[in-house]
Amino acid sequence: MNASIEDNNALFLTTTTTVLRNGQFRPFVNTQLERATTTVTAPGPQSSSFIIDSKNKTYKFQYSNIYFLRLSALRDFVQETAVKRWTGLPGKPSFVSRVLEVEPSKLCYIIGTVYMDMPLKPNVMEDIARDHSIPAPPPPPYYYSTEDQVMMEDESGRIQLVGERLKSERLVTGLIIGALGMETPDGKFEVADICYAGLAPQPSTTTKEELEDRMEIDNSSSEDLPTDEWIGVVSGLNIGAPSPTDGQIQLLVEYLAGEGGGTDDQLSASQISRLIIAGNSMAPMLVAGKGDVDAEGDKKSRKFGYDGTTFSSHPVVTLSGHLLDVGRVMPIHILPGETDPSGTILPQQPFPRAMFGPVCSFSSFTCETNPTYLNLSSDSSSFTRTLLVHSGQSLNDMFKYLPSPPHTRLSIAESTLKWRHIAPTAPDTLWCHPYFTADPFILKETPDIYIVGGQKRFMTKLVEDDGKDDGLRKRCRLVLVPEFSETGILVLVNLRSLRVKTVRFRGENMTGSLADGNHVDVMESSSSEPVPLVEPESSMPHSSNSSKL
Amino acid sequence: MGPQNTEDFLTKQIMIDGNIITYRSLSRRLSLHVNAAKNALATFYSKVRRDGESKLAATYLVSGELQPDLQTSNAMDVDTDNFEENMEYDDDGAEEVQLVEVVLVGEKDLEYTKSKFSKIYSTHIYSLSPASIRDMGLICGPNETVREIDNKKGSEMAAIVGKMIGNVKEGKGKPYVPAPPPAVATSTISGSKSFASASTENRPTKKNSTTSEKPKASDFFAKAKPKDAKDVKEPTKKETKKSSASEESDQLKPRPTASTSKDSNGLEKLPKADPKRSQDQQIKSSKAKGKAVANKTGAKRKLPNSESEEEEAEKPSVRVKKHTIVSDEEEQVTTKVGRTKGKAKSKQVVGREDDDVLALMDIDDDQVIRASRSRRASPEPSEAVKSEPKDVEMQDDTEDKPAIKAKQRKTKAKKVVPIGKNGLKKKRVMRSKVTTDAKGYMVTEDYSSYESVGEEESEPEPAKGTSRQSKGASEKAIGINKLDRTKQSVSGSKAKKEEEEERQEDNEATSTNIKPPPKPKQKAMNSSNRGPGGGTSGQKNIASFFGKPKGNK
């Protein structure tokens, strides 16, 4: 066998030069690489579980509980920051514990929940009052307008916040903030400054030595070592979409399995210890004609199975096939996302394993909630990383509150860490479970890696807090994972150094590839500069100013 | 696998069959490392090209890093299409990271694509096809083969082709295969074997010593199964089955006077070391009965299961006493031994029984009913006697098939007067009794049950306790039964569905007929233990079934 391959290679070497003039073609050696491994460890006590168990599976509670819980959980942290930040000010601001007790013309600060009163925001009262004979207008792509009002409320009541300062802040409904200012004669609160709870403590920052270690690790100059474990993150495979990207997914699978590419690629692939699929694995189903069928009373005929004319199981089958291919070589964590066949309300519960066919017999294949915490420990060295992964609904929803520019998704995602809340707009504009006893979206601790799926483009940042406030250095690798179907991007995160790299899969001058349109552009301009691969988000506002003024 | 083979394979696949061959499908088909397959494709391609064959298109996979300016502009994808406004964005501190491009490209665009790279990690032929690939989806085509082979050969192939397996574990069990029903799980070959032994060996000896029977059975097993482990196991299993079977029969057949059957239950269990246990059993059995009576239609499907569960729970405790005390019942017991036949391993089972089981399994509910009706239509004792021979199997089968049992009960529910296998008619009797339960509460209970009425009509109207006194008559009936059985064990080998079904009816009859006698005997034996009021002691126990819940409240 080996001998024959040698022969092959020899032949190959002698003959390829005629075909490939550049001679960059090298024969490949049969590598047998070992894949890096990581182990899932038990989540820390501060990591909330997003599983809704049977005893909590009730919808009878009012959503107001969430706001109360959130306020009571975060008020102390906000106050702590506020005290540090504002006590030294010349006006000697005092803390007013209830927003309605602010005194006019006296500098003070208050803590409460932000409520954004936005005319464009969906309103349940309007839904009810709407004439149902007319189809509802499409939901607005964004909520912000110039008529927005910012309110702050707590148990006592609500006060309107005004001031120039607010314009530069990222505020969405449901935040717990502290506001410094004074009441205006007309009963509003003129805000001079705003503070948040700040980054939550990080679980593993305990000893000084470890801190030093972290410093070193976090040093951007630290290079990737061949022994490092990486994780792969992909989002938005959108299998079953009208314009399929099966080809790219196929390349992705081969890359992950360590089959495609050359030795470098295979070496790189061998360091990927596991794959996280952050939502949107399947494209939204088109349920055209379903209503008609029901109207005709055809329900009986569809008692079992499904109607083949309006539904195809092909996306699940295709996805299962890919999952099995990847699942054979590495553990997979799959989260449901917005477009997946899963519940709409957050936290989305895990997929039923059995729906993915043979791969469910792998114990290393896990269906996770969305969002989910993952604790991964390296098998080569002794560190553990806490990952917080979600499929992006909360970020996408917050994005509707904030004009972009100037706000970017990355800056909003970073803010969620400082707000200590990953989904503040739930339950206002984001559907979520009516939690009664705890708000699991509160960040009790800052994860090491915060992965947000379902985004328009890849972005990453190392969010750092030098810890001058509390002496604890905190840092979090923030990764926005773009939709694979639109970008073909696989994100790799080094668990040790928290470095990130991306791999993009595409076809050149081929249909069924995201680079298709790209190529046409390139040909036209005859320049070598590729055009951005992401379709512009039509739903996104071009600019608040241009549209409103 | 020499290069010539590879070449032949590729020529056939691509040139003749017109397939797309990727390096993966080649590696799977020829059991090559993927890298070797890549090389083989290149070799083949260059050779074909040299030969001037144009009908072959190569698709390349290029990986590497793009030129920095391109990379930047790629990374600068923004949420809006207004690049001008880029400046107004917050400085969000987004990092630029390394971007590795993996590009699938046709041969024609290969050079152009390569020119965009600043650093190329590798270039290899991804696939060869008769025509150039214009649609990326086409590369998924050969996937079918790859997956098929991967599925078949699994880890072995993974090692050959160079897959890097991380810490993945494939579970042994297939989670989506439904678990077999519990009844099947308990059934073993031993059941039917022991049955065979019981029918051949026990029949002639009738109801004599129970002690002799056990060794025989084990001998039988030793013969049938050379495995030592089985030897040890089987007899005990059989015993447990026997005991549970008898209880089951008690529970399942509400027709025999409830008081008596219960009495037998209760009394039998008394001598046991574990009185609590027996009480539990009684409770269970009473529950089962209650269900049977109360929801004749509703709980039919459910009941058998619950009973089978009970059996399992009861097994250990009931074992000993059966053979030591209940001489009369022993026969009944032994006949039921085989009730749970190993369906799966039935090849080793005596063929006839196997057929019976299978036949029974095929029986529709409707058929069952019909059969019992026909039976009713011809209630001649002679026929009953004739059908008796298969009585034993019948019992097995009935117990084997809970659904059938349920059906039987249904027919009872329709107030059809059943006829015993010995031709005696059965009568439905309403009774009530007042008992004192274990906690000293007075409990009055009404119940209805079937009692067999002797041919001679000498049986008095079954008032409470009378059945005990009518010992003589019923004993006589039993005598007949036993004779019949002996006959049957010798002769009976024909298995016909209808007969079986009839026998089900008969079964009930036999069991009812047989039961009364043992009770008085036991009572006599047990009453000494229980002291005064021995006659009611059994009822006491029964009452405790119903009294328990109250007490618990």
Chai-1 contact restraints between the chains, C-beta under 6 A:
chainA,res_idxA,chainB,res_idxB,connection_type,confidence,min_distance_angstrom,max_distance_angstrom,comment,restraint_id
A,S4,B,G2,contact,1.0,0.0,6.0,A-B,restraint_1
A,I5,B,A36,contact,1.0,0.0,6.0,A-B,restraint_2
A,D7,B,P3,contact,1.0,0.0,6.0,A-B,restraint_3
A,N8,B,P3,contact,1.0,0.0,6.0,A-B,restraint_4
A,N8,B,N39,contact,1.0,0.0,6.0,A-B,restraint_5
A,N8,B,A40,contact,1.0,0.0,6.0,A-B,restraint_6
A,N8,B,T43,contact,1.0,0.0,6.0,A-B,restraint_7
A,N9,B,N39,contact,1.0,0.0,6.0,A-B,restraint_8
A,L11,B,T43,contact,1.0,0.0,6.0,A-B,restraint_9
A,F12,B,N39,contact,1.0,0.0,6.0,A-B,restraint_10
A,F12,B,A42,contact,1.0,0.0,6.0,A-B,restraint_11
A,F12,B,T43,contact,1.0,0.0,6.0,A-B,restraint_12
A,T15,B,S46,contact,1.0,0.0,6.0,A-B,restraint_13
A,T16,B,S46,contact,1.0,0.0,6.0,A-B,restraint_14
A,V19,B,S46,contact,1.0,0.0,6.0,A-B,restraint_15
A,V19,B,R49,contact,1.0,0.0,6.0,A-B,restraint_16
A,F25,B,T123,contact,1.0,0.0,6.0,A-B,restraint_17
A,P27,B,N39,contact,1.0,0.0,6.0,A-B,restraint_18
A,F28,B,N35,contact,1.0,0.0,6.0,A-B,restraint_19
A,F28,B,K38,contact,1.0,0.0,6.0,A-B,restraint_20
A,F28,B,N39,contact,1.0,0.0,6.0,A-B,restraint_21
A,N30,B,H33,contact,1.0,0.0,6.0,A-B,restraint_22
A,N30,B,N35,contact,1.0,0.0,6.0,A-B,restraint_23
A,N30,B,A36,contact,1.0,0.0,6.0,A-B,restraint_24
A,Q32,B,G162,contact,1.0,0.0,6.0,A-B,restraint_25
A,L33,B,M164,contact,1.0,0.0,6.0,A-B,restraint_26
A,R35,B,M164,contact,1.0,0.0,6.0,A-B,restraint_27
A,R35,B,G166,contact,1.0,0.0,6.0,A-B,restraint_28
A,T37,B,G166,contact,1.0,0.0,6.0,A-B,restraint_29
A,T37,B,N167,contact,1.0,0.0,6.0,A-B,restraint_30
A,D246,B,G137,contact,1.0,0.0,6.0,A-B,restraint_31
A,D246,B,C140,contact,1.0,0.0,6.0,A-B,restraint_32
A,G247,B,M136,contact,1.0,0.0,6.0,A-B,restraint_33
A,G247,B,G137,contact,1.0,0.0,6.0,A-B,restraint_34
A,G247,B,I139,contact,1.0,0.0,6.0,A-B,restraint_35
A,Q250,B,I139,contact,1.0,0.0,6.0,A-B,restraint_36
A,Q250,B,C140,contact,1.0,0.0,6.0,A-B,restraint_37
A,L251,B,V102,contact,1.0,0.0,6.0,A-B,restraint_38
A,A257,B,K163,contact,1.0,0.0,6.0,A-B,restraint_39
A,G258,B,M164,contact,1.0,0.0,6.0,A-B,restraint_40
A,E259,B,V34,contact,1.0,0.0,6.0,A-B,restraint_41
A,G261,B,S63,contact,1.0,0.0,6.0,A-B,restraint_42
A,G261,B,S122,contact,1.0,0.0,6.0,A-B,restraint_43
A,G262,B,Y121,contact,1.0,0.0,6.0,A-B,restraint_44
A,G262,B,S122,contact,1.0,0.0,6.0,A-B,restraint_45
A,D264,B,Y121,contact,1.0,0.0,6.0,A-B,restraint_46
A,D265,B,S63,contact,1.0,0.0,6.0,A-B,restraint_47
A,D265,B,Y121,contact,1.0,0.0,6.0,A-B,restraint_48
A,S270,B,M164,contact,1.0,0.0,6.0,A-B,restraint_49
A,S273,B,G166,contact,1.0,0.0,6.0,A-B,restraint_50
A,V329,B,K163,contact,1.0,0.0,6.0,A-B,restraint_51
A,V329,B,M164,contact,1.0,0.0,6.0,A-B,restraint_52
A,V329,B,I165,contact,1.0,0.0,6.0,A-B,restraint_53
A,V329,B,G166,contact,1.0,0.0,6.0,A-B,restraint_54
A,M330,B,G166,contact,1.0,0.0,6.0,A-B,restraint_55
A,P331,B,V168,contact,1.0,0.0,6.0,A-B,restraint_56
A,A354,B,Y176,contact,1.0,0.0,6.0,A-B,restraint_57
A,C360,B,P175,contact,1.0,0.0,6.0,A-B,restraint_58
A,S361,B,E170,contact,1.0,0.0,6.0,A-B,restraint_59
A,S361,B,G171,contact,1.0,0.0,6.0,A-B,restraint_60
A,S361,B,K174,contact,1.0,0.0,6.0,A-B,restraint_61
A,F362,B,V168,contact,1.0,0.0,6.0,A-B,restraint_62
A,F362,B,E170,contact,1.0,0.0,6.0,A-B,restraint_63
A,S363,B,K169,contact,1.0,0.0,6.0,A-B,restraint_64
A,S363,B,G171,contact,1.0,0.0,6.0,A-B,restraint_65
A,S364,B,V168,contact,1.0,0.0,6.0,A-B,restraint_66
A,S364,B,K169,contact,1.0,0.0,6.0,A-B,restraint_67
A,S404,B,D79,contact,1.0,0.0,6.0,A-B,restraint_68
A,P405,B,E85,contact,1.0,0.0,6.0,A-B,restraint_69
A,P405,B,E88,contact,1.0,0.0,6.0,A-B,restraint_70
A,P405,B,Y89,contact,1.0,0.0,6.0,A-B,restraint_71
A,P406,B,E88,contact,1.0,0.0,6.0,A-B,restraint_72
A,P406,B,Y89,contact,1.0,0.0,6.0,A-B,restraint_73
A,P406,B,D90,contact,1.0,0.0,6.0,A-B,restraint_74
A,T408,B,Y89,contact,1.0,0.0,6.0,A-B,restraint_75
A,T408,B,D90,contact,1.0,0.0,6.0,A-B,restraint_76
A,T408,B,D92,contact,1.0,0.0,6.0,A-B,restraint_77
A,L410,B,D92,contact,1.0,0.0,6.0,A-B,restraint_78
A,L410,B,A94,contact,1.0,0.0,6.0,A-B,restraint_79
A,S411,B,D90,contact,1.0,0.0,6.0,A-B,restraint_80
A,S411,B,D92,contact,1.0,0.0,6.0,A-B,restraint_81
A,K456,B,D79,contact,1.0,0.0,6.0,A-B,restraint_82
A,R457,B,D77,contact,1.0,0.0,6.0,A-B,restraint_83
A,M459,B,A94,contact,1.0,0.0,6.0,A-B,restraint_84
A,T460,B,E95,contact,1.0,0.0,6.0,A-B,restraint_85
A,K461,B,G93,contact,1.0,0.0,6.0,A-B,restraint_86
A,K461,B,A94,contact,1.0,0.0,6.0,A-B,restraint_87
A,K461,B,E95,contact,1.0,0.0,6.0,A-B,restraint_88
A,V500,B,V97,contact,1.0,0.0,6.0,A-B,restraint_89
A,K501,B,V97,contact,1.0,0.0,6.0,A-B,restraint_90
A,K501,B,Q98,contact,1.0,0.0,6.0,A-B,restraint_91
A,T502,B,V97,contact,1.0,0.0,6.0,A-B,restraint_92
A,T502,B,L99,contact,1.0,0.0,6.0,A-B,restraint_93
A,V503,B,V100,contact,1.0,0.0,6.0,A-B,restraint_94
A,R504,B,E101,contact,1.0,0.0,6.0,A-B,restraint_95
A,F505,B,V102,contact,1.0,0.0,6.0,A-B,restraint_96
A,R506,B,V103,contact,1.0,0.0,6.0,A-B,restraint_97
A,G507,B,L104,contact,1.0,0.0,6.0,A-B,restraint_98
A,G507,B,M136,contact,1.0,0.0,6.0,A-B,restraint_99
A,E508,B,V103,contact,1.0,0.0,6.0,A-B,restraint_100
A,E508,B,V105,contact,1.0,0.0,6.0,A-B,restraint_101
A,E508,B,D109,contact,1.0,0.0,6.0,A-B,restraint_102
A,E508,B,T113,contact,1.0,0.0,6.0,A-B,restraint_103
A,N509,B,D109,contact,1.0,0.0,6.0,A-B,restraint_104
A,M510,B,R134,contact,1.0,0.0,6.0,A-B,restraint_105
A,M510,B,M136,contact,1.0,0.0,6.0,A-B,restraint_106
A,T511,B,D135,contact,1.0,0.0,6.0,A-B,restraint_107
A,G512,B,D135,contact,1.0,0.0,6.0,A-B,restraint_108
A,G512,B,M136,contact,1.0,0.0,6.0,A-B,restraint_109
A,G512,B,G137,contact,1.0,0.0,6.0,A-B,restraint_110
A,S513,B,M136,contact,1.0,0.0,6.0,A-B,restraint_111
A,S528,B,K116,contact,1.0,0.0,6.0,A-B,restraint_112
A,E529,B,S73,contact,1.0,0.0,6.0,A-B,restraint_113
A,P532,B,D77,contact,1.0,0.0,6.0,A-B,restraint_114
A,V534,B,D77,contact,1.0,0.0,6.0,A-B,restraint_115
A,P536,B,D81,contact,1.0,0.0,6.0,A-B,restraint_116
A,E537,B,D79,contact,1.0,0.0,6.0,A-B,restraint_117
A,M540,B,D79,contact,1.0,0.0,6.0,A-B,restraint_118
A,M540,B,T80,contact,1.0,0.0,6.0,A-B,restraint_119
A,H542,B,T80,contact,1.0,0.0,6.0,A-B,restraint_120
A,H542,B,N82,contact,1.0,0.0,6.0,A-B,restraint_121
